[in-house]
Amino acid sequence: MQVAAQPQKITTFLMFEGRAEEAMTFYTSLFDDGQVIDVTRHGPDGPGADGSVEHATFRLAGQRFMCIDSPAKHEFGFTPAVSLFVDCADEAELDRLHAALSDQGAELMPPGSYGFSTKFSWVNDRFGVSWQLNLP
């Protein structure tokens, strides 16, 4: 008896201040199955800037994510205390993702062997989102 797949109950939600679409487009370009599922935009009457992302859903590596452009300015942003952990299929994938995600971002741990995996790196991307890239 085959059990039907349950819908994803917990979804990563990313809040940007004006760069949600740029980030979502970038992220979906990095993964073979990356896909923008749905985008709702703010209209001319707000509360966000006209055309900015009110709510969007996208998929990376089989996982669903949501993002918005917050119309409110906040005194906080993303932090490496929460990161997206990617188990890479091979060294070429890890190197490709590291190069793309660290471009205009920050390298927290350069690619290397740290004793707990074959190869590992940790970066903050240009939007401030933290990524741990692992080669098991």
C-alpha positions as CSV (number, residue, x, y, z in Angstrom):
1,M,0.0,0.0,0.0
2,Q,1.4,3.3,-1.1
3,V,1.0,6.2,1.3
4,A,0.1,9.5,-0.3
5,A,2.7,12.3,0.2
6,Q,1.7,14.7,2.9
7,P,1.8,18.4,2.1
8,Q,4.8,20.2,3.5
9,K,3.7,21.6,6.9
10,I,6.6,23.8,7.7
11,T,7.8,26.3,5.0
12,T,10.8,28.6,5.2
13,F,9.5,32.2,4.9
14,L,12.0,34.9,3.8
15,M,11.2,38.6,4.4
16,F,13.0,41.0,2.2
17,E,12.8,44.8,1.9
18,G,12.5,45.3,-1.8
19,R,14.6,42.5,-3.2
20,A,12.3,39.4,-2.9
21,E,11.8,38.9,-6.6
22,E,15.5,39.3,-7.4
23,A,16.4,36.8,-4.7
24,M,13.7,34.3,-5.7
25,T,14.8,34.5,-9.4
26,F,18.4,34.0,-8.3
27,Y,17.7,31.1,-6.1
28,T,15.5,29.3,-8.6
29,S,18.3,29.7,-11.2
30,L,20.7,27.7,-9.0
31,F,18.8,24.5,-8.7
32,D,17.7,22.3,-11.6
33,D,14.1,22.0,-10.3
34,G,14.0,25.6,-9.2
35,Q,10.5,27.0,-9.9
36,V,8.5,30.1,-9.1
37,I,5.1,28.8,-8.2
38,D,3.1,32.0,-7.5
39,V,3.6,35.7,-7.2
40,T,1.1,38.3,-5.9
41,R,2.2,41.9,-6.2
42,H,1.4,45.1,-4.3
43,G,-0.8,47.5,-6.4
44,P,-0.5,51.3,-6.7
45,D,-2.6,51.7,-3.5
46,G,0.0,49.8,-1.4
47,P,0.7,49.1,1.4
48,G,4.0,48.1,-0.4
49,A,5.7,49.7,-3.3
50,D,3.7,49.3,-6.6
51,G,4.8,46.0,-8.2
52,S,6.8,44.7,-5.2
53,V,6.2,41.2,-4.0
54,E,3.2,41.0,-1.6
55,H,3.6,37.2,-1.4
56,A,5.4,34.6,-3.5
57,T,5.9,30.9,-3.4
58,F,8.8,29.1,-5.0
59,R,10.4,25.6,-5.0
60,L,14.1,24.6,-4.6
61,A,15.3,21.0,-4.5
62,G,11.8,19.7,-3.8
63,Q,11.2,22.2,-0.9
64,R,8.6,25.0,-0.9
65,F,9.6,28.5,0.2
66,M,7.7,31.7,0.6
67,C,8.9,35.3,0.4
68,I,7.6,38.9,0.6
69,D,8.9,42.4,0.3
70,S,7.9,43.9,3.7
71,P,6.4,47.3,3.3
72,A,7.6,48.1,6.8
73,K,11.3,48.8,7.5
74,H,12.8,46.7,10.3
75,E,15.8,47.0,12.5
76,F,16.7,43.4,11.8
77,G,17.7,41.2,8.9
78,F,18.8,37.7,8.2
79,T,21.3,36.1,10.5
80,P,23.6,33.0,10.2
81,A,21.9,31.6,13.3
82,V,19.3,30.3,10.8
83,S,20.6,29.0,7.5
84,L,19.6,26.9,4.5
85,F,21.6,23.6,4.7
86,V,22.2,22.0,1.3
87,D,23.5,18.4,0.9
88,C,25.3,18.6,-2.5
89,A,25.4,15.7,-4.9
90,D,29.1,16.2,-5.8
91,E,32.0,18.5,-5.4
92,A,31.2,20.3,-8.6
93,E,27.7,21.3,-7.3
94,L,29.2,22.5,-4.0
95,D,31.8,24.6,-5.8
96,R,29.2,26.0,-8.2
97,L,26.8,27.0,-5.4
98,H,29.6,28.4,-3.3
99,A,30.8,30.6,-6.1
100,A,27.3,31.8,-7.0
101,L,26.0,32.4,-3.4
102,S,29.2,34.0,-2.1
103,D,29.4,36.5,-5.1
104,Q,28.6,39.9,-3.6
105,G,28.0,38.1,-0.3
106,A,30.3,37.0,2.6
107,E,32.2,33.8,3.0
108,L,31.8,32.6,6.6
109,M,33.7,29.3,6.1
110,P,35.7,28.7,2.9
111,P,35.3,25.3,1.1
112,G,37.3,22.7,3.0
113,S,37.4,19.6,5.0
114,Y,36.5,20.4,8.6
115,G,36.3,16.8,9.9
116,F,32.5,16.4,9.8
117,S,32.1,16.1,6.1
118,T,34.1,15.5,2.9
119,K,33.8,19.2,2.0
120,F,31.8,22.1,3.5
121,S,31.4,25.8,3.1
122,W,29.2,28.4,4.7
123,V,28.2,31.7,3.1
124,N,25.9,34.7,3.4
125,D,24.5,35.6,0.0
126,R,24.1,39.1,-1.4
127,F,20.7,39.3,0.2
128,G,22.0,38.3,3.7
129,V,20.5,34.8,3.6
130,S,22.9,32.2,5.1
131,W,23.7,28.9,3.3
132,Q,25.6,25.9,4.5
133,L,26.9,23.7,1.6
134,N,27.8,20.2,2.5
135,L,29.3,17.3,0.6
136,P,28.5,14.2,2.8
